[in-house]
């Protein structure tokens, strides 16, 4: 009985998410239909600039880009989503709200912050090593 209720709850949550997606899509289509050519150009330019800023930020963070990396990976800076695993977890009854795109992005930002901290710690260690070497040379 508990499992049934939990499955129903999960199903309703998933349906609500899908309905929200459909509503947003309809709204977006209506906005696009009403916009003028100048507004369309401005919107597309803004979208292009936003993507470029994201790419630059990712390149700065990881020191690699999609074109310049030792792994020859063209999708290096894109977020990887294991769709089959995601679908399986929903089937198994896991909470889909924990698997949303927003949570994945939040997790990615947490990882980026952790990488930044590690870079800073490495830089501090290198500075300390240089200071130690200089002190040894002075003695």
MORAJO-V185038 format. One record per residue. N is the residue number from 1. RES is the residue in one small letter. SS is DSSP state (H for helix, E for strand, - for the rest). OMEGA is omega in radians with two decimals (none if undefined). Layout:
# MORAJO-V185038
n & res & ss & omega
N & RES & SS & OMEGA
N & RES & SS & OMEGA
This chain:
# MORAJO-V185038
n & res & ss & omega
1 & x & - & 3.12
2 & x & H & -3.12
3 & x & H & -3.14
4 & x & H & 3.14
5 & x & H & -3.14
6 & x & H & 3.12
7 & x & H & 3.12
8 & x & H & 3.13
9 & x & H & 3.12
10 & x & H & -3.12
11 & x & H & 3.12
12 & x & H & 3.13
13 & x & H & 3.13
14 & x & H & 3.11
15 & x & H & 3.12
16 & x & H & 3.10
17 & x & H & -3.14
18 & x & H & 3.11
19 & x & H & 3.10
20 & x & H & 3.09
21 & x & H & 3.13
22 & x & H & 3.14
23 & x & H & 3.12
24 & x & H & -3.13
25 & x & H & 3.11
26 & x & H & 3.14
27 & x & H & -3.13
28 & x & H & 3.12
29 & x & H & 3.12
30 & x & H & 3.14
31 & x & H & 3.14
32 & x & H & -3.13
33 & x & H & -3.08
34 & x & H & -3.02
35 & x & - & 3.12
36 & x & - & 3.11
37 & x & H & 3.13
38 & x & H & 3.11
39 & x & H & 3.12
40 & x & H & 3.12
41 & x & H & -3.13
42 & x & H & 3.13
43 & x & H & -3.13
44 & x & H & 3.11
45 & x & H & 3.12
46 & x & H & 3.12
47 & x & H & 3.14
48 & x & H & 3.13
49 & x & H & 3.13
50 & x & H & 3.11
51 & x & H & -3.13
52 & x & H & 3.11
53 & x & H & 3.11
54 & x & H & -3.14
55 & x & H & 3.14
56 & x & H & 3.13
57 & x & H & 3.12
58 & x & H & 3.12
59 & x & H & 3.14
60 & x & H & -3.08
61 & x & H & -3.02
62 & x & H & -3.11
63 & x & - & 3.09
64 & x & - & 3.04
65 & x & - & 3.11
66 & x & - & -3.10
67 & x & - & -3.05
68 & x & - & 3.07
69 & x & - & -3.09
70 & x & - & -3.08
71 & x & - & -3.10
72 & x & - & -3.11
73 & x & - & -3.11
74 & x & - & -3.11
75 & x & - & -3.03
76 & x & - & -3.07
77 & x & - & 3.11
78 & x & - & 3.14
79 & x & - & 3.13
80 & x & - & 3.09
81 & x & - & 3.14
82 & x & - & -2.99
83 & x & H & -3.14
84 & x & H & 3.13
85 & x & H & 3.11
86 & x & H & 3.13
87 & x & H & -3.13
88 & x & H & -3.14
89 & x & H & 3.09
90 & x & H & 3.11
91 & x & H & -3.12
92 & x & - & 3.06
93 & x & - & 3.09
94 & x & - & -3.08
95 & x & - & -3.11
96 & x & H & 3.13
97 & x & H & 3.10
98 & x & H & -3.07
99 & x & H & -3.07
100 & x & - & -3.13
101 & x & H & -3.14
102 & x & H & 3.12
103 & x & H & 3.11
104 & x & H & 3.12
105 & x & H & 3.11
106 & x & H & 3.12
107 & x & H & 3.13
108 & x & H & 3.12
109 & x & H & 3.08
110 & x & H & 3.12
111 & x & H & 3.11
112 & x & H & 3.11
113 & x & H & 3.11
114 & x & H & 3.12
115 & x & H & 3.10
116 & x & H & 3.12
117 & x & H & 3.13
118 & x & H & 3.11
119 & x & H & 3.13
120 & x & H & 3.13
121 & x & H & 3.11
122 & x & H & 3.13
123 & x & H & 3.11
124 & x & H & 3.13
125 & x & H & 3.14
126 & x & H & 3.10
127 & x & H & 3.12
128 & x & H & 3.12
129 & x & H & 3.11
130 & x & H & 3.11
131 & x & H & 3.13
132 & x & H & 3.12
133 & x & H & 3.13
134 & x & H & 3.12
135 & x & H & 3.12
136 & x & H & -3.13
137 & x & H & -3.14
138 & x & H & -3.09
139 & x & - & none
